[in-house]
């Protein structure tokens, strides 16, 4: 018989804990980001404790002396628990809970919780639940006592669930069922991709670090109505919208889930089909928060995640966003980008230039057609107007003389 625990929602009050293994690593920035993640999950970060160690303690993440410091901080601040800035092993989580007598969470649990709150589509909800179950599957031993005394909050939320099943066999069965459902959803996505690939309409995938302004840009360009808030992972499910360029050419814009450092492998696996929208795009629009002091480090995370997904040899336009927040000129280098454009998706500054660059990049993949279409070739002319970039039309007695850039696959049909 499975154990069931009722989940009663309560606001988390947490202490953030990290381990610094090198003098100039990104621990401080990572912990600041952890605080933002906690805020997104509606938890209050009351303090930060960092331990300098050569490596994380295999049994307790932090050393014995630091455990005592954390325990005292939890008591003094009346915290409900701690969040560690790395993914803990089942043993580390169990030992820390026993030593501290409070709820212990890790970065992965926190990100999974945020995803659970923000998933909207069926595919998104399946992907989140699958990632949560795989995470929990290895952590059932030792969670029994912790869950029975800690009401709800981070780590207990899931797509529509009010109770947490603690039976390994049920989790295994549920994972198998979700994998089957996800396979069906993937088939539908692949059919949609296949139809898009047969269409000459080019696709641009908007990628970037979480909270870089991807949804704000999509909304500005297409009035997509996607939730865009100043928080991490405000949007989760991909959105595709049609955009007509000044030349009259159409392009599909696809927003993707934001990347983040230490992205849990459970999520990379579960969201592979969503993230792979970028794999089938003609252009990558890499949106960067230029006002963030960690912009270059965040760019590295994005490129590394794209590499893991096998996304390479794509034309990349790096979009240095949030120029409205800069008080002075800032130089950000991106050696992997084919083009770099500075914009503010909030005010619209630089967006016209961005669209011109997109049009230029698309033109490079097209061929120039200069020919006379008879008045009986209206269908072919319609193809040029819909999928090409019309440079000029001249009506003559024997037909219409056209100059236009058209996709290679269209030029063969003219």
QUIZIWO-V169571 format. One record per residue. N is the residue number from 1. RES is the residue in one small letter. PHI is phi in whole degrees, -180 to 180 (none if undefined). OMEGA is omega in degrees with one decimal (* if undefined). Layout:
BEGIN
n res phi omega
N RES PHI OMEGA
N RES PHI OMEGA
END
This chain:
BEGIN
n res phi omega
1 x none -178.8
2 x -74 173.0
3 x -82 178.7
4 x -118 175.8
5 x -121 175.7
6 x -68 -178.7
7 x -102 177.7
8 x -110 -175.2
9 x -67 172.1
10 x -147 -178.9
11 x -72 178.8
12 x -81 171.1
13 x -123 -167.1
14 x -127 170.1
15 x -109 -179.9
16 x -90 -176.3
17 x -128 179.1
18 x -136 177.2
19 x -121 177.8
20 x -100 -175.8
21 x -101 177.9
22 x -145 -172.9
23 x -61 -175.0
24 x -111 178.9
25 x -81 -174.2
26 x -99 -177.1
27 x -58 -178.0
28 x -61 -179.9
29 x -66 -179.5
30 x -65 178.3
31 x -70 175.9
32 x -63 177.5
33 x -66 177.3
34 x -60 177.0
35 x -63 177.2
36 x -67 177.0
37 x -62 179.0
38 x -61 178.6
39 x -62 178.3
40 x -62 179.3
41 x -86 178.2
42 x 64 175.4
43 x -114 179.1
44 x -100 177.2
45 x -86 -173.8
46 x -93 -178.4
47 x -173 -178.9
48 x -130 176.3
49 x -127 -179.1
50 x -119 173.0
51 x -112 174.4
52 x -92 179.8
53 x -142 176.1
54 x -66 177.3
55 x -156 178.2
56 x -67 178.7
57 x -66 -175.8
58 x -63 -177.2
59 x -99 -173.6
60 x -135 179.4
61 x 72 175.5
62 x -117 -178.2
63 x -75 -175.7
64 x -60 -179.6
65 x -62 -179.6
66 x -72 176.2
67 x -60 179.3
68 x -64 177.8
69 x -63 178.9
70 x -66 -179.1
71 x -60 179.0
72 x -64 179.5
73 x -65 178.8
74 x -61 179.8
75 x -67 -176.3
76 x -63 -176.6
77 x -93 -176.9
78 x 54 179.6
79 x -78 177.4
80 x -89 -179.5
81 x 179 177.7
82 x -127 172.6
83 x -124 178.1
84 x -89 -171.9
85 x -84 176.1
86 x -139 175.4
87 x -77 -179.1
88 x -87 172.7
89 x -76 177.2
90 x -54 -179.2
91 x -67 179.0
92 x -61 -179.5
93 x -65 -179.2
94 x -63 -177.9
95 x -67 178.6
96 x -66 178.7
97 x -62 179.8
98 x -66 -177.2
99 x -76 -174.8
100 x -96 -178.3
101 x 68 177.8
102 x -141 -179.8
103 x -70 178.1
104 x -116 179.0
105 x -123 175.0
106 x -127 -175.7
107 x -58 -179.4
108 x -63 179.3
109 x -58 -178.9
110 x -65 -179.8
111 x -65 177.6
112 x -61 179.7
113 x -65 178.6
114 x -63 178.0
115 x -61 179.9
116 x -62 -179.7
117 x -73 -171.1
118 x -102 178.5
119 x -67 -178.1
120 x -117 -176.8
121 x -78 178.0
122 x -59 -179.5
123 x -62 179.6
124 x -60 -179.3
125 x -66 177.8
126 x -63 -177.7
127 x -62 179.8
128 x -66 -178.0
129 x -62 179.0
130 x -61 179.3
131 x -64 178.9
132 x -63 -177.2
133 x -65 178.9
134 x -65 177.4
135 x -67 -177.6
136 x -70 -173.5
137 x -53 -177.9
138 x -89 -174.0
139 x -123 -178.2
140 x -70 -180.0
141 x -69 178.9
142 x 95 -179.7
143 x -84 -173.7
144 x -55 -178.0
145 x -66 -178.4
146 x -61 -177.2
147 x -70 -177.4
148 x -71 -178.6
149 x -105 -175.6
150 x -112 -175.2
151 x -75 169.0
152 x 58 179.0
153 x 83 -176.1
154 x -59 178.1
155 x 97 -179.2
156 x -117 -178.7
157 x -90 176.5
158 x -149 -178.8
159 x -61 174.2
160 x 81 -176.0
161 x -92 177.1
162 x -112 -179.9
163 x -127 -179.0
164 x -111 179.2
165 x -80 -177.8
166 x -118 179.4
167 x -113 -175.1
168 x -58 -178.4
169 x -66 179.0
170 x -65 178.6
171 x -64 179.8
172 x -61 179.8
173 x -66 -179.4
174 x -66 178.2
175 x -61 179.5
176 x -62 -179.9
177 x -65 -178.8
178 x -67 177.4
179 x -61 178.9
180 x -66 179.3
181 x -64 -179.2
182 x -66 177.8
183 x -61 178.1
184 x -65 179.7
185 x -65 179.0
186 x -61 178.6
187 x -60 179.4
188 x -62 179.7
189 x -65 -179.6
190 x -67 176.5
191 x -64 179.3
192 x -63 178.4
193 x -64 -178.8
194 x -62 178.7
195 x -65 179.2
196 x -65 -177.6
197 x -67 178.4
198 x -79 178.1
199 x -87 179.2
200 x -74 -179.3
201 x -68 -178.9
202 x -70 -178.9
203 x -120 174.0
204 x -116 178.3
205 x -96 178.0
206 x -93 179.4
207 x -121 177.6
208 x 160 177.7
209 x -65 -179.9
210 x -60 -179.9
211 x 70 177.9
212 x -81 179.3
213 x 109 -178.7
214 x -63 -178.6
215 x -67 177.6
216 x -62 178.8
217 x -66 179.2
218 x -61 179.0
219 x -64 -178.8
220 x -63 -175.7
221 x -78 -169.8
222 x -129 -175.1
223 x 54 -175.1
224 x -69 179.8
225 x 73 179.1
226 x -78 178.5
227 x -58 176.3
228 x -133 179.9
229 x -125 179.2
230 x -81 177.2
231 x -151 -178.7
232 x -74 178.2
233 x 55 177.3
234 x -63 176.3
235 x -121 -174.1
236 x -126 -175.1
237 x -86 -179.0
238 x -68 178.9
239 x -126 178.2
240 x -117 -179.3
241 x -134 179.4
242 x -92 178.2
243 x -131 177.8
244 x -100 179.1
245 x -77 -177.5
246 x -59 -179.8
247 x -73 -176.7
248 x 97 -179.8
249 x -73 178.7
250 x -99 176.9
251 x -144 176.0
252 x -96 176.7
253 x -108 179.4
254 x -119 176.5
255 x -84 178.8
256 x -124 178.9
257 x -63 -178.3
258 x -70 176.6
259 x -94 178.9
260 x -156 178.5
261 x -66 -178.5
262 x 56 178.3
263 x -63 -176.4
264 x -57 -178.0
265 x -63 176.2
266 x -58 -177.7
267 x -76 178.4
268 x -60 179.4
269 x -67 -175.9
270 x -66 -176.0
271 x -98 -177.8
272 x -55 -177.1
273 x -65 178.8
274 x -74 -178.8
275 x -64 -177.1
276 x -73 172.1
277 x -53 -179.5
278 x -68 -176.9
279 x -67 -174.9
280 x -102 -179.4
281 x -86 176.5
282 x -84 -178.4
283 x -134 171.9
284 x -106 171.2
285 x -98 -176.5
286 x -93 -177.1
287 x -85 -177.1
288 x -123 173.7
289 x -80 -175.3
290 x -68 -178.6
291 x -85 -179.3
292 x -85 -179.8
293 x -63 -179.2
294 x -101 -173.4
295 x -53 -176.3
296 x -69 176.6
297 x -66 178.7
298 x -67 177.0
299 x -61 179.0
300 x -61 179.7
301 x -60 -179.9
302 x -62 -179.0
303 x -64 179.5
304 x -67 178.7
305 x -67 177.1
306 x -61 178.9
307 x -63 178.9
308 x -61 -179.4
309 x -85 179.0
310 x 76 -179.5
311 x -96 -178.7
312 x -148 180.0
313 x 56 174.4
314 x -109 173.5
315 x -73 -177.2
316 x -111 171.7
317 x -107 178.7
318 x -86 -175.6
319 x -108 -179.6
320 x -82 -172.1
321 x -88 176.4
322 x 64 176.7
323 x -62 179.9
324 x -67 -178.8
325 x -93 -178.9
326 x -84 179.5
327 x -94 177.4
328 x -147 -179.2
329 x -60 -178.1
330 x -129 -179.8
331 x -100 176.3
332 x -122 -179.2
333 x -94 174.4
334 x -142 -176.4
335 x -73 -179.3
336 x -89 -176.4
337 x -83 173.7
338 x -84 177.2
339 x -141 176.1
340 x -130 -179.9
341 x -131 177.2
342 x -98 -179.3
343 x -144 163.6
344 x -130 -179.7
345 x -68 -179.6
346 x -77 -177.0
347 x -98 -177.8
348 x 94 178.9
349 x -58 175.7
350 x 80 -176.4
351 x -67 178.8
352 x -62 178.3
353 x -65 178.3
354 x -59 -179.4
355 x -66 176.4
356 x -66 178.6
357 x -65 177.0
358 x -59 179.7
359 x -62 178.6
360 x -63 -179.3
361 x -63 179.3
362 x -65 -178.7
363 x -64 -179.1
364 x -64 -179.0
365 x -97 -178.1
366 x -111 176.4
367 x -117 179.8
368 x -84 178.7
369 x -113 174.6
370 x -131 -178.4
371 x -158 -179.7
372 x -97 175.5
373 x -103 176.5
374 x -69 -178.6
375 x -66 177.5
376 x -87 -178.7
377 x -103 -177.7
378 x -60 -178.6
379 x -63 179.9
380 x -67 178.9
381 x -64 178.2
382 x -63 177.7
383 x -63 179.4
384 x -61 -177.7
385 x -66 -176.9
386 x -79 -171.5
387 x -107 -177.3
388 x -108 176.5
389 x -111 -173.7
390 x -76 178.9
391 x -96 179.4
392 x -179 176.7
393 x -131 177.8
394 x -133 -179.4
395 x -81 -179.7
396 x -123 -179.3
397 x -62 -175.8
398 x -96 177.3
399 x 151 -178.1
400 x -118 177.6
401 x -87 -173.7
402 x -122 168.6
403 x -118 -177.1
404 x -160 169.9
405 x -93 -179.3
406 x -131 175.9
407 x -58 -177.1
408 x -56 -178.1
409 x -68 178.2
410 x -81 -176.0
411 x -59 179.0
412 x -69 -177.9
413 x -95 -176.8
414 x -89 *
END
